[in-house]
Amino acid sequence: MLRWINEGDPRVQFNDSAVEQWHYALRTVDPAVAKQAVLEHVKQHESIQVTPAAISKRSGYIQSSREAGQRAIEPPRNQVKHPMSWRARNPDEWDRLFEAGRAQANEERRIATERRAA
């Protein structure tokens, strides 16, 4: 990774000390996320040298963003229904209202069909 950065920006040194610093700063970062962070840094700050701290920080933002996006598309796990929901407490009333609503909708459709036929 450091060799790739050095090829794009010769101000970033490629020696044993730099390798250790970069390795320490990015030891927990996924390589694809680190590469995206470098590319974003260079795109936004062309005149500012790439540093391990800047890439580590930006990688954290990218990873958080990816995780938030993933959480947004996944349904909640182990969602417990409310134990005192109205339907559970009143199953007979629920069924009565459901059938009343069905009868009302059927009547409205019957009237609309008769109007179209006339």
Chimera marker file (.cmm) of the C-alpha trace (Angstrom):
<marker_set name="trace">
<marker id="1" x="0.000" y="0.000" z="0.000" r="1" g="1" b="0" radius="0.5"/>
<marker id="2" x="2.780" y="2.407" z="0.898" r="1" g="1" b="0" radius="0.5"/>
<marker id="3" x="4.606" y="1.687" z="-2.365" r="1" g="1" b="0" radius="0.5"/>
<marker id="4" x="1.368" y="2.455" z="-4.266" r="1" g="1" b="0" radius="0.5"/>
<marker id="5" x="0.970" y="5.745" z="-2.356" r="1" g="1" b="0" radius="0.5"/>
<marker id="6" x="4.629" y="6.627" z="-2.971" r="1" g="1" b="0" radius="0.5"/>
<marker id="7" x="4.229" y="6.073" z="-6.712" r="1" g="1" b="0" radius="0.5"/>
<marker id="8" x="1.380" y="8.582" z="-6.780" r="1" g="1" b="0" radius="0.5"/>
<marker id="9" x="2.934" y="11.098" z="-4.388" r="1" g="1" b="0" radius="0.5"/>
<marker id="10" x="6.751" y="11.075" z="-4.132" r="1" g="1" b="0" radius="0.5"/>
<marker id="11" x="6.588" y="13.261" z="-0.999" r="1" g="1" b="0" radius="0.5"/>
<marker id="12" x="5.501" y="10.138" z="0.916" r="1" g="1" b="0" radius="0.5"/>
<marker id="13" x="8.690" y="8.305" z="1.779" r="1" g="1" b="0" radius="0.5"/>
<marker id="14" x="9.067" y="4.592" z="1.330" r="1" g="1" b="0" radius="0.5"/>
<marker id="15" x="11.504" y="3.311" z="3.949" r="1" g="1" b="0" radius="0.5"/>
<marker id="16" x="11.440" y="0.946" z="6.929" r="1" g="1" b="0" radius="0.5"/>
<marker id="17" x="10.356" y="3.613" z="9.398" r="1" g="1" b="0" radius="0.5"/>
<marker id="18" x="7.509" y="4.802" z="7.167" r="1" g="1" b="0" radius="0.5"/>
<marker id="19" x="6.367" y="1.227" z="6.590" r="1" g="1" b="0" radius="0.5"/>
<marker id="20" x="6.143" y="0.634" z="10.343" r="1" g="1" b="0" radius="0.5"/>
<marker id="21" x="4.244" y="3.878" z="10.927" r="1" g="1" b="0" radius="0.5"/>
<marker id="22" x="1.746" y="3.151" z="8.160" r="1" g="1" b="0" radius="0.5"/>
<marker id="23" x="1.341" y="-0.445" z="9.304" r="1" g="1" b="0" radius="0.5"/>
<marker id="24" x="0.639" y="0.639" z="12.873" r="1" g="1" b="0" radius="0.5"/>
<marker id="25" x="-1.846" y="3.331" z="11.824" r="1" g="1" b="0" radius="0.5"/>
<marker id="26" x="-3.752" y="1.058" z="9.446" r="1" g="1" b="0" radius="0.5"/>
<marker id="27" x="-3.431" y="-2.290" z="11.242" r="1" g="1" b="0" radius="0.5"/>
<marker id="28" x="-7.197" y="-2.600" z="11.819" r="1" g="1" b="0" radius="0.5"/>
<marker id="29" x="-8.346" y="-1.071" z="8.527" r="1" g="1" b="0" radius="0.5"/>
<marker id="30" x="-9.631" y="-3.155" z="5.633" r="1" g="1" b="0" radius="0.5"/>
<marker id="31" x="-7.320" y="-2.686" z="2.592" r="1" g="1" b="0" radius="0.5"/>
<marker id="32" x="-10.190" y="-1.687" z="0.274" r="1" g="1" b="0" radius="0.5"/>
<marker id="33" x="-11.342" y="0.965" z="2.755" r="1" g="1" b="0" radius="0.5"/>
<marker id="34" x="-7.777" y="2.282" z="3.149" r="1" g="1" b="0" radius="0.5"/>
<marker id="35" x="-7.383" y="2.520" z="-0.624" r="1" g="1" b="0" radius="0.5"/>
<marker id="36" x="-10.674" y="4.412" z="-0.918" r="1" g="1" b="0" radius="0.5"/>
<marker id="37" x="-9.540" y="6.756" z="1.855" r="1" g="1" b="0" radius="0.5"/>
<marker id="38" x="-6.268" y="7.483" z="0.037" r="1" g="1" b="0" radius="0.5"/>
<marker id="39" x="-8.085" y="8.159" z="-3.235" r="1" g="1" b="0" radius="0.5"/>
<marker id="40" x="-10.585" y="10.477" z="-1.532" r="1" g="1" b="0" radius="0.5"/>
<marker id="41" x="-7.801" y="12.322" z="0.315" r="1" g="1" b="0" radius="0.5"/>
<marker id="42" x="-5.842" y="12.901" z="-2.888" r="1" g="1" b="0" radius="0.5"/>
<marker id="43" x="-8.980" y="14.027" z="-4.723" r="1" g="1" b="0" radius="0.5"/>
<marker id="44" x="-9.986" y="16.537" z="-2.037" r="1" g="1" b="0" radius="0.5"/>
<marker id="45" x="-6.545" y="17.688" z="-0.862" r="1" g="1" b="0" radius="0.5"/>
<marker id="46" x="-4.261" y="17.513" z="-3.866" r="1" g="1" b="0" radius="0.5"/>
<marker id="47" x="-1.637" y="19.782" z="-2.326" r="1" g="1" b="0" radius="0.5"/>
<marker id="48" x="-1.600" y="18.121" z="1.118" r="1" g="1" b="0" radius="0.5"/>
<marker id="49" x="0.671" y="15.122" z="1.637" r="1" g="1" b="0" radius="0.5"/>
<marker id="50" x="-0.991" y="11.827" z="2.537" r="1" g="1" b="0" radius="0.5"/>
<marker id="51" x="-0.291" y="10.857" z="6.153" r="1" g="1" b="0" radius="0.5"/>
<marker id="52" x="-1.062" y="7.691" z="8.104" r="1" g="1" b="0" radius="0.5"/>
<marker id="53" x="-3.181" y="9.601" z="10.635" r="1" g="1" b="0" radius="0.5"/>
<marker id="54" x="-5.293" y="11.281" z="7.941" r="1" g="1" b="0" radius="0.5"/>
<marker id="55" x="-5.925" y="7.995" z="6.158" r="1" g="1" b="0" radius="0.5"/>
<marker id="56" x="-6.711" y="6.178" z="9.407" r="1" g="1" b="0" radius="0.5"/>
<marker id="57" x="-9.235" y="8.855" z="10.364" r="1" g="1" b="0" radius="0.5"/>
<marker id="58" x="-10.842" y="8.950" z="6.922" r="1" g="1" b="0" radius="0.5"/>
<marker id="59" x="-10.973" y="5.136" z="6.870" r="1" g="1" b="0" radius="0.5"/>
<marker id="60" x="-12.980" y="5.224" z="10.096" r="1" g="1" b="0" radius="0.5"/>
<marker id="61" x="-15.502" y="7.586" z="8.501" r="1" g="1" b="0" radius="0.5"/>
<marker id="62" x="-15.792" y="5.386" z="5.412" r="1" g="1" b="0" radius="0.5"/>
<marker id="63" x="-16.240" y="2.225" z="7.473" r="1" g="1" b="0" radius="0.5"/>
<marker id="64" x="-18.894" y="3.880" z="9.647" r="1" g="1" b="0" radius="0.5"/>
<marker id="65" x="-20.722" y="5.056" z="6.559" r="1" g="1" b="0" radius="0.5"/>
<marker id="66" x="-20.651" y="1.578" z="5.019" r="1" g="1" b="0" radius="0.5"/>
<marker id="67" x="-21.924" y="-0.029" z="8.215" r="1" g="1" b="0" radius="0.5"/>
<marker id="68" x="-24.729" y="2.521" z="8.543" r="1" g="1" b="0" radius="0.5"/>
<marker id="69" x="-25.766" y="1.873" z="4.968" r="1" g="1" b="0" radius="0.5"/>
<marker id="70" x="-25.835" y="-1.855" z="5.608" r="1" g="1" b="0" radius="0.5"/>
<marker id="71" x="-27.894" y="-1.435" z="8.777" r="1" g="1" b="0" radius="0.5"/>
<marker id="72" x="-30.377" y="0.715" z="6.869" r="1" g="1" b="0" radius="0.5"/>
<marker id="73" x="-31.201" y="-2.063" z="4.410" r="1" g="1" b="0" radius="0.5"/>
<marker id="74" x="-31.359" y="-4.936" z="6.906" r="1" g="1" b="0" radius="0.5"/>
<marker id="75" x="-34.585" y="-5.604" z="8.808" r="1" g="1" b="0" radius="0.5"/>
<marker id="76" x="-34.345" y="-5.354" z="12.590" r="1" g="1" b="0" radius="0.5"/>
<marker id="77" x="-33.362" y="-8.626" z="14.230" r="1" g="1" b="0" radius="0.5"/>
<marker id="78" x="-35.353" y="-10.250" z="17.030" r="1" g="1" b="0" radius="0.5"/>
<marker id="79" x="-38.035" y="-7.594" z="16.986" r="1" g="1" b="0" radius="0.5"/>
<marker id="80" x="-40.399" y="-8.458" z="19.818" r="1" g="1" b="0" radius="0.5"/>
<marker id="81" x="-44.082" y="-7.697" z="19.381" r="1" g="1" b="0" radius="0.5"/>
<marker id="82" x="-45.583" y="-5.620" z="22.114" r="1" g="1" b="0" radius="0.5"/>
<marker id="83" x="-47.116" y="-8.043" z="24.622" r="1" g="1" b="0" radius="0.5"/>
<marker id="84" x="-50.044" y="-5.734" z="25.251" r="1" g="1" b="0" radius="0.5"/>
<marker id="85" x="-51.007" y="-5.032" z="21.648" r="1" g="1" b="0" radius="0.5"/>
<marker id="86" x="-54.671" y="-4.239" z="21.097" r="1" g="1" b="0" radius="0.5"/>
<marker id="87" x="-55.179" y="-7.126" z="18.685" r="1" g="1" b="0" radius="0.5"/>
<marker id="88" x="-53.766" y="-9.666" z="21.171" r="1" g="1" b="0" radius="0.5"/>
<marker id="89" x="-55.892" y="-8.309" z="24.026" r="1" g="1" b="0" radius="0.5"/>
<marker id="90" x="-59.125" y="-8.131" z="21.994" r="1" g="1" b="0" radius="0.5"/>
<marker id="91" x="-59.136" y="-10.887" z="19.357" r="1" g="1" b="0" radius="0.5"/>
<marker id="92" x="-62.961" y="-11.061" z="19.139" r="1" g="1" b="0" radius="0.5"/>
<marker id="93" x="-63.321" y="-7.306" z="18.704" r="1" g="1" b="0" radius="0.5"/>
<marker id="94" x="-60.526" y="-7.359" z="16.111" r="1" g="1" b="0" radius="0.5"/>
<marker id="95" x="-62.324" y="-10.044" z="14.088" r="1" g="1" b="0" radius="0.5"/>
<marker id="96" x="-65.671" y="-8.199" z="14.360" r="1" g="1" b="0" radius="0.5"/>
<marker id="97" x="-64.171" y="-4.916" z="13.127" r="1" g="1" b="0" radius="0.5"/>
<marker id="98" x="-62.262" y="-6.697" z="10.362" r="1" g="1" b="0" radius="0.5"/>
<marker id="99" x="-65.445" y="-8.341" z="9.067" r="1" g="1" b="0" radius="0.5"/>
<marker id="100" x="-67.347" y="-5.048" z="9.344" r="1" g="1" b="0" radius="0.5"/>
<marker id="101" x="-64.672" y="-3.325" z="7.268" r="1" g="1" b="0" radius="0.5"/>
<marker id="102" x="-64.752" y="-6.118" z="4.699" r="1" g="1" b="0" radius="0.5"/>
<marker id="103" x="-68.562" y="-5.872" z="4.445" r="1" g="1" b="0" radius="0.5"/>
<marker id="104" x="-68.372" y="-2.086" z="4.011" r="1" g="1" b="0" radius="0.5"/>
<marker id="105" x="-65.759" y="-2.355" z="1.258" r="1" g="1" b="0" radius="0.5"/>
<marker id="106" x="-67.781" y="-5.056" z="-0.519" r="1" g="1" b="0" radius="0.5"/>
<marker id="107" x="-70.869" y="-2.832" z="-0.401" r="1" g="1" b="0" radius="0.5"/>
<marker id="108" x="-68.929" y="0.136" z="-1.814" r="1" g="1" b="0" radius="0.5"/>
<marker id="109" x="-67.608" y="-2.026" z="-4.671" r="1" g="1" b="0" radius="0.5"/>
<marker id="110" x="-71.116" y="-3.345" z="-5.387" r="1" g="1" b="0" radius="0.5"/>
<marker id="111" x="-72.501" y="0.217" z="-5.606" r="1" g="1" b="0" radius="0.5"/>
<marker id="112" x="-69.617" y="1.329" z="-7.860" r="1" g="1" b="0" radius="0.5"/>
<marker id="113" x="-70.188" y="-1.666" z="-10.149" r="1" g="1" b="0" radius="0.5"/>
<marker id="114" x="-73.896" y="-0.882" z="-10.417" r="1" g="1" b="0" radius="0.5"/>
<marker id="115" x="-73.119" y="2.764" z="-11.308" r="1" g="1" b="0" radius="0.5"/>
<marker id="116" x="-70.735" y="1.675" z="-14.072" r="1" g="1" b="0" radius="0.5"/>
<marker id="117" x="-73.260" y="-0.819" z="-15.441" r="1" g="1" b="0" radius="0.5"/>
<marker id="118" x="-76.087" y="1.760" z="-15.547" r="1" g="1" b="0" radius="0.5"/>
<link id1="1" id2="2" r="1" g="1" b="0" radius="0.2"/>
<link id1="2" id2="3" r="1" g="1" b="0" radius="0.2"/>
<link id1="3" id2="4" r="1" g="1" b="0" radius="0.2"/>
<link id1="4" id2="5" r="1" g="1" b="0" radius="0.2"/>
<link id1="5" id2="6" r="1" g="1" b="0" radius="0.2"/>
<link id1="6" id2="7" r="1" g="1" b="0" radius="0.2"/>
<link id1="7" id2="8" r="1" g="1" b="0" radius="0.2"/>
<link id1="8" id2="9" r="1" g="1" b="0" radius="0.2"/>
<link id1="9" id2="10" r="1" g="1" b="0" radius="0.2"/>
<link id1="10" id2="11" r="1" g="1" b="0" radius="0.2"/>
<link id1="11" id2="12" r="1" g="1" b="0" radius="0.2"/>
<link id1="12" id2="13" r="1" g="1" b="0" radius="0.2"/>
<link id1="13" id2="14" r="1" g="1" b="0" radius="0.2"/>
<link id1="14" id2="15" r="1" g="1" b="0" radius="0.2"/>
<link id1="15" id2="16" r="1" g="1" b="0" radius="0.2"/>
<link id1="16" id2="17" r="1" g="1" b="0" radius="0.2"/>
<link id1="17" id2="18" r="1" g="1" b="0" radius="0.2"/>
<link id1="18" id2="19" r="1" g="1" b="0" radius="0.2"/>
<link id1="19" id2="20" r="1" g="1" b="0" radius="0.2"/>
<link id1="20" id2="21" r="1" g="1" b="0" radius="0.2"/>
<link id1="21" id2="22" r="1" g="1" b="0" radius="0.2"/>
<link id1="22" id2="23" r="1" g="1" b="0" radius="0.2"/>
<link id1="23" id2="24" r="1" g="1" b="0" radius="0.2"/>
<link id1="24" id2="25" r="1" g="1" b="0" radius="0.2"/>
<link id1="25" id2="26" r="1" g="1" b="0" radius="0.2"/>
<link id1="26" id2="27" r="1" g="1" b="0" radius="0.2"/>
<link id1="27" id2="28" r="1" g="1" b="0" radius="0.2"/>
<link id1="28" id2="29" r="1" g="1" b="0" radius="0.2"/>
<link id1="29" id2="30" r="1" g="1" b="0" radius="0.2"/>
<link id1="30" id2="31" r="1" g="1" b="0" radius="0.2"/>
<link id1="31" id2="32" r="1" g="1" b="0" radius="0.2"/>
<link id1="32" id2="33" r="1" g="1" b="0" radius="0.2"/>
<link id1="33" id2="34" r="1" g="1" b="0" radius="0.2"/>
<link id1="34" id2="35" r="1" g="1" b="0" radius="0.2"/>
<link id1="35" id2="36" r="1" g="1" b="0" radius="0.2"/>
<link id1="36" id2="37" r="1" g="1" b="0" radius="0.2"/>
<link id1="37" id2="38" r="1" g="1" b="0" radius="0.2"/>
<link id1="38" id2="39" r="1" g="1" b="0" radius="0.2"/>
<link id1="39" id2="40" r="1" g="1" b="0" radius="0.2"/>
<link id1="40" id2="41" r="1" g="1" b="0" radius="0.2"/>
<link id1="41" id2="42" r="1" g="1" b="0" radius="0.2"/>
<link id1="42" id2="43" r="1" g="1" b="0" radius="0.2"/>
<link id1="43" id2="44" r="1" g="1" b="0" radius="0.2"/>
<link id1="44" id2="45" r="1" g="1" b="0" radius="0.2"/>
<link id1="45" id2="46" r="1" g="1" b="0" radius="0.2"/>
<link id1="46" id2="47" r="1" g="1" b="0" radius="0.2"/>
<link id1="47" id2="48" r="1" g="1" b="0" radius="0.2"/>
<link id1="48" id2="49" r="1" g="1" b="0" radius="0.2"/>
<link id1="49" id2="50" r="1" g="1" b="0" radius="0.2"/>
<link id1="50" id2="51" r="1" g="1" b="0" radius="0.2"/>
<link id1="51" id2="52" r="1" g="1" b="0" radius="0.2"/>
<link id1="52" id2="53" r="1" g="1" b="0" radius="0.2"/>
<link id1="53" id2="54" r="1" g="1" b="0" radius="0.2"/>
<link id1="54" id2="55" r="1" g="1" b="0" radius="0.2"/>
<link id1="55" id2="56" r="1" g="1" b="0" radius="0.2"/>
<link id1="56" id2="57" r="1" g="1" b="0" radius="0.2"/>
<link id1="57" id2="58" r="1" g="1" b="0" radius="0.2"/>
<link id1="58" id2="59" r="1" g="1" b="0" radius="0.2"/>
<link id1="59" id2="60" r="1" g="1" b="0" radius="0.2"/>
<link id1="60" id2="61" r="1" g="1" b="0" radius="0.2"/>
<link id1="61" id2="62" r="1" g="1" b="0" radius="0.2"/>
<link id1="62" id2="63" r="1" g="1" b="0" radius="0.2"/>
<link id1="63" id2="64" r="1" g="1" b="0" radius="0.2"/>
<link id1="64" id2="65" r="1" g="1" b="0" radius="0.2"/>
<link id1="65" id2="66" r="1" g="1" b="0" radius="0.2"/>
<link id1="66" id2="67" r="1" g="1" b="0" radius="0.2"/>
<link id1="67" id2="68" r="1" g="1" b="0" radius="0.2"/>
<link id1="68" id2="69" r="1" g="1" b="0" radius="0.2"/>
<link id1="69" id2="70" r="1" g="1" b="0" radius="0.2"/>
<link id1="70" id2="71" r="1" g="1" b="0" radius="0.2"/>
<link id1="71" id2="72" r="1" g="1" b="0" radius="0.2"/>
<link id1="72" id2="73" r="1" g="1" b="0" radius="0.2"/>
<link id1="73" id2="74" r="1" g="1" b="0" radius="0.2"/>
<link id1="74" id2="75" r="1" g="1" b="0" radius="0.2"/>
<link id1="75" id2="76" r="1" g="1" b="0" radius="0.2"/>
<link id1="76" id2="77" r="1" g="1" b="0" radius="0.2"/>
<link id1="77" id2="78" r="1" g="1" b="0" radius="0.2"/>
<link id1="78" id2="79" r="1" g="1" b="0" radius="0.2"/>
<link id1="79" id2="80" r="1" g="1" b="0" radius="0.2"/>
<link id1="80" id2="81" r="1" g="1" b="0" radius="0.2"/>
<link id1="81" id2="82" r="1" g="1" b="0" radius="0.2"/>
<link id1="82" id2="83" r="1" g="1" b="0" radius="0.2"/>
<link id1="83" id2="84" r="1" g="1" b="0" radius="0.2"/>
<link id1="84" id2="85" r="1" g="1" b="0" radius="0.2"/>
<link id1="85" id2="86" r="1" g="1" b="0" radius="0.2"/>
<link id1="86" id2="87" r="1" g="1" b="0" radius="0.2"/>
<link id1="87" id2="88" r="1" g="1" b="0" radius="0.2"/>
<link id1="88" id2="89" r="1" g="1" b="0" radius="0.2"/>
<link id1="89" id2="90" r="1" g="1" b="0" radius="0.2"/>
<link id1="90" id2="91" r="1" g="1" b="0" radius="0.2"/>
<link id1="91" id2="92" r="1" g="1" b="0" radius="0.2"/>
<link id1="92" id2="93" r="1" g="1" b="0" radius="0.2"/>
<link id1="93" id2="94" r="1" g="1" b="0" radius="0.2"/>
<link id1="94" id2="95" r="1" g="1" b="0" radius="0.2"/>
<link id1="95" id2="96" r="1" g="1" b="0" radius="0.2"/>
<link id1="96" id2="97" r="1" g="1" b="0" radius="0.2"/>
<link id1="97" id2="98" r="1" g="1" b="0" radius="0.2"/>
<link id1="98" id2="99" r="1" g="1" b="0" radius="0.2"/>
<link id1="99" id2="100" r="1" g="1" b="0" radius="0.2"/>
<link id1="100" id2="101" r="1" g="1" b="0" radius="0.2"/>
<link id1="101" id2="102" r="1" g="1" b="0" radius="0.2"/>
<link id1="102" id2="103" r="1" g="1" b="0" radius="0.2"/>
<link id1="103" id2="104" r="1" g="1" b="0" radius="0.2"/>
<link id1="104" id2="105" r="1" g="1" b="0" radius="0.2"/>
<link id1="105" id2="106" r="1" g="1" b="0" radius="0.2"/>
<link id1="106" id2="107" r="1" g="1" b="0" radius="0.2"/>
<link id1="107" id2="108" r="1" g="1" b="0" radius="0.2"/>
<link id1="108" id2="109" r="1" g="1" b="0" radius="0.2"/>
<link id1="109" id2="110" r="1" g="1" b="0" radius="0.2"/>
<link id1="110" id2="111" r="1" g="1" b="0" radius="0.2"/>
<link id1="111" id2="112" r="1" g="1" b="0" radius="0.2"/>
<link id1="112" id2="113" r="1" g="1" b="0" radius="0.2"/>
<link id1="113" id2="114" r="1" g="1" b="0" radius="0.2"/>
<link id1="114" id2="115" r="1" g="1" b="0" radius="0.2"/>
<link id1="115" id2="116" r="1" g="1" b="0" radius="0.2"/>
<link id1="116" id2="117" r="1" g="1" b="0" radius="0.2"/>
<link id1="117" id2="118" r="1" g="1" b="0" radius="0.2"/>
</marker_set>
